[in-house]
Amino acid sequence: MIGGLVCETCGVPLFGEEGFGAYCDNCLTSQPPWTAGRAAILYEGIGRSIVLRLKHADRTDMARGVAGLLAQAARELLHPDTVVVPVPLHWRRLAMRQYNQAALLAQELSRKTGLTCIPDALTRSGRHESLDGLGRADRFAALQGAIRVNPSRAAQVADRPVLLVDDVMTSGATCAACTQALYSSQVREVSVVTLARVAHSP
């Protein structure tokens, strides 16, 4: 479990004593569009193994097991009227995998916290099904216009704080695209929580 001093906007661990208002070099250089972000574990060792099993080995049961970690990581980001929204999966990837791991995590976090979850609040299209192997700039470019708010859910997120949920954050490109889409539907604010965080973005 990530503890101690972390970056306020992306959740990456930092050196120093625990406190508020600290930011990593990446976020100081290029401020993410969301308000605050946290992660439960680092994407290395057993943390990487957990994510990969959930993502590629049909271990959907693991979402329930890590929901407590997510809830603990996100505790400072939650408000009574917060809406929990997962990062969407490209429709081709969803058809192949048969489930969206971020949606599973969001639903389990919703059960743990009692907050409303809208699994299909966001949709994803575009040419790139996966960002694997792409550098930071290419990740951001690939997601331009690819993520949108589901028109049938727009009224449910408008004027509400949204907690965006994903399995792992690397560059933050996907969360940034989701945040921009949500702000286009007049949400009050967007915070982000991920199960895992890559310590050093490419």
BELUR-V746233 format. One line per field, one symbol per residue. phi: phi as a letter, one per 40 degrees, with the letter a starting at -180 (. if undefined). A space follows every 10 residues. Layout:
phi->???
This chain:
phi->.cagcbccbb gccbchcdab gcbccccccb cccccaaabc bccafccccc cccccbbfcc ccdccbdccc ccccdcbcbd bcbcbcccbd dccccccgab cccccccccc ccbgccbbcb cbbbbgcccb bdgccdcccc cccdgcbbcc dcbdccbcgb cbbcbacabb cgcccccccc ccccbgccab bbbbcbbccb cc
